[in-house]
Amino acid sequence: MRFELAASALFSALCFLGSGAPALAAEAVPDSKGATPICANCHEDRHASILMTAHGAKNDANGSMCQNCHGDATEHLKDPSKAKPANLIKYGTAAQKAAVCLTCHQTNRQLAFWESGKHALNDVPCSSCHSIHGKERGPTIAPFTTSFRPNEAEICGTCHQDIRSQTLKPSHHPIMEGKVKCSDCHNPHGSISHVMLRDASVNDQCLSCHTDKRGPYVFQHPPVEENCVTCHNPHGSSHEKLLNEHTPNLCQDCHDVSRHPGTIYGGAAGFALPNGTPNPAGVNTRFIARACLNCHNAVHGSNAPGSKGQFFLR
């Protein structure tokens, strides 16, 4: 008899919990402060999507963070079907969307040059790259990484498709692999440089990683000193070492008629004169199907004395 009473009580308890389960599931999840924002009564999924983020951590029972982005909801709460918030963050112009974000993020040093940056000048809003509620652009499992954040190169590549195609060439920085990010070199939030570089110039940006090429050298190679992209494509190339062309063609863009010999290859399987005619006297098999770097290996600059350094031989 005692066993039957215990079983009956257990069954009644399970039925009570089961009947209450749907009601519990419908309740909004409290925020980090234990208060449930009033917006979550209807927009529970949106509230849950920011619950573990910095935006959700600053929310309160009045949904102040929700209203900071979507506009005043006083009238909307009185009659949700008729009165809607301004919601500039979703339906406004690019400048209006950016202004909403800047009300809180304007003190961020990364945004100091936002208005002079290429994105702002071309009406690219923050929401093109960032998704506050995590649906339009994530979270997704990023390729080649152990993070649930999207690969940054994939986000940038949706617009900069010509650059993305370069990063997929045989010789490339490990951008698609997630080891080098676009933002390591560029500031997407604005910069005063031509391509929104983080450093003052292309050379300064490259030398921030390739410090062995910094110098100073006793014998400087002028194109290297002027601009690294004269010879290299930083995003990717079909030639080794991210070169714009394969040597010796790359070198002959400048050294076209100099020394031993610098003229172009001709149809006679050797070097030719500037007018294209064969020059048997100037043919040297040491240079056929070889590269200038075989000898001039210190092409970025040299500190060696005498002609060894002057001609970048070592």
C-alpha positions in Angstrom: 0.0 0.0 0.0 2.8 2.4 0.9 4.6 1.6 -2.4 1.4 2.4 -4.4 1.0 5.7 -2.6 4.6 6.6 -3.4 4.3 5.7 -7.0 1.0 7.7 -7.3 2.7 10.8 -5.8 5.7 10.5 -8.2 3.3 10.1 -11.1 1.4 13.2 -10.0 4.6 15.2 -9.7 5.8 14.2 -13.2 2.4 15.2 -14.6 2.6 18.6 -12.9 6.1 19.3 -14.2 5.1 18.1 -17.7 2.1 20.4 -17.8 4.2 23.3 -16.7 7.0 22.7 -19.2 5.5 24.7 -22.1 4.9 27.7 -19.8 8.5 27.6 -18.6 9.8 27.4 -22.2 7.8 30.5 -23.2 9.3 32.6 -20.5 12.1 35.0 -21.6 15.6 34.4 -20.5 16.8 36.9 -17.9 19.8 39.1 -18.7 23.1 39.0 -16.9 21.6 41.2 -14.1 18.6 39.0 -13.5 16.2 41.4 -15.1 14.1 40.4 -18.1 13.9 43.3 -20.7 10.3 44.1 -21.6 11.2 43.8 -25.3 11.8 40.0 -24.7 8.1 39.4 -24.1 7.7 39.5 -27.9 11.2 39.4 -29.3 12.6 36.6 -27.2 14.9 35.2 -30.0 16.5 38.6 -30.5 17.0 39.0 -26.7 18.6 35.6 -26.5 21.0 36.3 -29.4 22.7 39.2 -27.5 22.4 37.7 -24.0 26.1 36.7 -23.8 27.4 39.8 -25.6 28.5 43.2 -24.4 25.2 44.6 -25.7 23.2 42.1 -23.7 25.3 42.7 -20.5 24.2 46.3 -20.5 20.6 45.7 -21.0 18.0 46.2 -18.3 14.3 45.6 -17.5 13.3 48.6 -19.7 15.3 47.3 -22.7 17.5 50.4 -22.7 20.1 48.8 -25.1 17.3 47.7 -27.4 16.0 51.3 -27.6 19.5 52.8 -28.0 19.7 51.0 -31.4 16.1 50.7 -32.5 14.7 54.0 -31.2 12.2 55.0 -28.5 9.6 52.3 -27.9 7.2 54.1 -25.6 4.4 54.3 -28.1 5.2 50.9 -29.4 4.6 49.3 -26.0 1.2 50.9 -25.8 0.1 49.6 -29.2 2.6 47.3 -30.8 0.6 46.7 -33.9 0.3 50.4 -34.9 3.3 52.3 -33.4 6.7 51.2 -34.5 10.1 52.4 -33.3 12.1 54.5 -35.8 14.6 51.6 -36.2 17.2 53.6 -38.1 19.7 50.8 -37.5 17.7 48.6 -39.9 15.9 50.9 -42.3 17.9 54.2 -42.2 20.6 55.4 -44.6 24.2 54.3 -44.3 25.0 57.5 -42.5 22.1 57.1 -40.1 23.0 53.5 -39.3 26.6 54.6 -38.6 25.4 57.4 -36.4 23.4 55.0 -34.2 26.5 52.9 -33.6 28.7 55.9 -33.0 26.5 57.1 -30.2 28.3 54.5 -28.1 31.4 53.6 -30.1 32.7 57.1 -31.0 35.4 57.0 -28.3 36.9 53.9 -29.9 40.4 54.9 -31.2 39.9 52.6 -34.2 37.0 54.8 -35.3 39.0 58.1 -35.1 39.1 58.4 -39.0 35.7 56.7 -39.8 34.3 59.7 -41.7 37.4 59.9 -43.9 37.6 56.2 -44.5 36.6 54.6 -47.8 33.7 52.6 -46.3 32.0 55.7 -44.9 32.7 57.7 -48.1 31.1 54.9 -50.2 28.0 54.5 -47.9 29.0 51.2 -46.4 27.2 50.9 -43.0 28.4 49.0 -40.0 25.7 46.4 -40.5 27.3 45.3 -43.8 30.1 43.6 -41.8 28.7 43.3 -38.3 25.5 41.5 -37.2 24.4 42.4 -33.7 21.9 39.6 -33.4 24.2 37.0 -35.1 22.0 35.8 -37.9 22.9 37.5 -41.1 26.7 36.9 -40.8 27.1 34.3 -38.2 27.8 32.6 -36.0 29.1 30.0 -38.5 32.0 27.6 -38.3 34.8 29.3 -40.0 37.0 27.3 -42.4 40.6 26.4 -41.3 40.1 27.8 -37.7 38.8 26.6 -34.4 36.6 29.6 -33.9 32.8 30.0 -34.4 33.4 33.5 -35.8 33.4 33.8 -39.6 36.7 34.0 -41.3 37.4 37.8 -41.6 38.7 37.3 -45.2 35.3 35.8 -46.2 33.5 38.9 -44.9 35.8 41.3 -46.7 35.8 39.1 -49.8 32.0 39.5 -50.3 32.7 43.0 -51.6 36.4 42.9 -52.5 36.2 39.9 -54.8 39.2 41.0 -57.0 41.4 40.9 -53.9 39.9 37.6 -52.8 40.8 36.0 -56.1 44.4 37.1 -55.5 44.5 35.5 -52.1 43.7 32.2 -53.7 46.7 32.2 -56.0 49.6 29.8 -55.3 51.9 32.3 -53.6 49.9 34.2 -51.0 49.9 35.4 -47.4 48.1 32.9 -45.2 44.9 35.0 -45.3 42.3 32.4 -46.3 43.9 30.0 -43.7 43.1 32.6 -41.0 46.7 33.2 -39.9 46.8 36.7 -41.3 43.7 38.9 -41.2 42.8 41.8 -43.5 42.7 44.0 -40.4 46.4 43.2 -39.6 47.3 45.6 -42.5 44.1 47.6 -43.1 41.8 49.5 -40.7 38.3 48.9 -42.0 37.0 51.6 -39.7 38.9 54.4 -41.4 42.4 55.7 -42.0 44.0 58.7 -43.7 46.1 56.5 -46.0 45.2 55.7 -49.6 44.1 52.1 -48.9 43.3 52.5 -45.2 46.6 51.0 -44.0 47.3 50.9 -40.3 50.8 52.4 -40.8 51.8 55.6 -42.5 53.0 54.0 -45.8 53.1 50.7 -47.6 56.8 50.2 -46.7 56.1 50.8 -43.0 53.3 48.4 -43.1 55.3 45.6 -44.7 58.3 46.2 -42.5 56.2 45.9 -39.4 56.4 42.1 -40.0 59.4 41.8 -42.4 61.8 43.5 -40.1 64.8 41.8 -41.7 64.2 44.0 -44.8 64.1 47.2 -42.8 67.8 48.2 -43.0 69.3 50.8 -43.1 71.7 49.6 -45.8 74.9 51.1 -47.1 73.6 50.3 -50.6 69.9 50.8 -51.0 67.9 49.4 -53.9 65.8 52.5 -55.0 62.6 50.6 -55.9 62.7 48.7 -52.6 63.2 52.0 -50.7 60.3 53.6 -52.6 57.5 51.0 -52.5 57.4 47.3 -51.8 54.5 46.8 -54.2 56.7 47.8 -57.1 57.9 44.2 -57.1 55.4 42.3 -54.8 51.7 41.8 -54.7 50.8 41.6 -51.0 47.6 39.7 -51.5 48.8 36.9 -53.8 50.6 36.1 -57.0 51.1 33.3 -59.5 54.8 33.7 -59.0 56.9 32.8 -56.0 57.5 35.2 -53.2 54.4 37.2 -54.2 56.3 38.8 -57.2 54.4 40.7 -59.8 56.4 38.9 -62.5 58.9 36.1 -62.6 62.5 37.0 -62.7 64.4 38.0 -64.8 61.4 39.7 -66.5 60.6 41.6 -63.3 64.2 42.9 -63.1 64.2 43.8 -66.8 61.3 46.1 -66.4 63.9 48.6 -65.1 67.2 47.0 -66.1 66.4 46.7 -69.8 69.7 47.6 -71.4 72.5 47.3 -68.8 75.6 45.3 -68.4 75.6 41.5 -69.0 73.2 41.9 -71.0 70.0 43.3 -69.6 68.1 43.1 -72.8 65.1 40.9 -73.3 65.1 37.2 -74.4 65.0 36.7 -78.1 63.8 33.9 -80.4 67.4 32.6 -80.7 67.2 31.0 -77.2 69.4 33.8 -75.8 69.5 37.5 -75.2 68.6 39.9 -78.0 69.4 43.5 -78.9 66.8 46.2 -78.0 65.4 46.0 -81.5 64.8 42.3 -81.1 67.5 41.0 -83.3 69.7 38.2 -82.0 73.0 39.1 -80.4 75.3 36.0 -80.5 78.2 37.9 -79.1 76.3 38.8 -76.0 74.7 35.4 -75.3 75.9 33.7 -72.1 74.4 30.4 -71.2 74.8 31.1 -67.5 71.8 33.4 -67.7 69.5 31.4 -70.0 66.5 30.0 -68.0 67.9 31.4 -64.8 67.2 34.4 -62.6 69.0 37.5 -61.6 68.7 36.5 -57.9 71.1 33.7 -58.5 73.9 36.2 -58.1 72.2 39.4 -56.9 70.7 37.7 -53.8 70.8 40.8 -51.6 68.2 42.6 -53.8 66.6 44.5 -50.9 69.9 46.1 -49.9 73.5 45.3 -48.9 76.1 46.3 -46.4 78.9 44.5 -48.1 81.9 46.6 -49.0 82.9 47.5 -52.6 81.3 46.1 -55.7 79.8 43.1 -53.8 77.5 45.4 -51.9 77.1 48.0 -54.7 75.7 45.4 -57.0 73.8 43.5 -54.3 75.9 40.4 -54.7 76.0 39.8 -51.0 
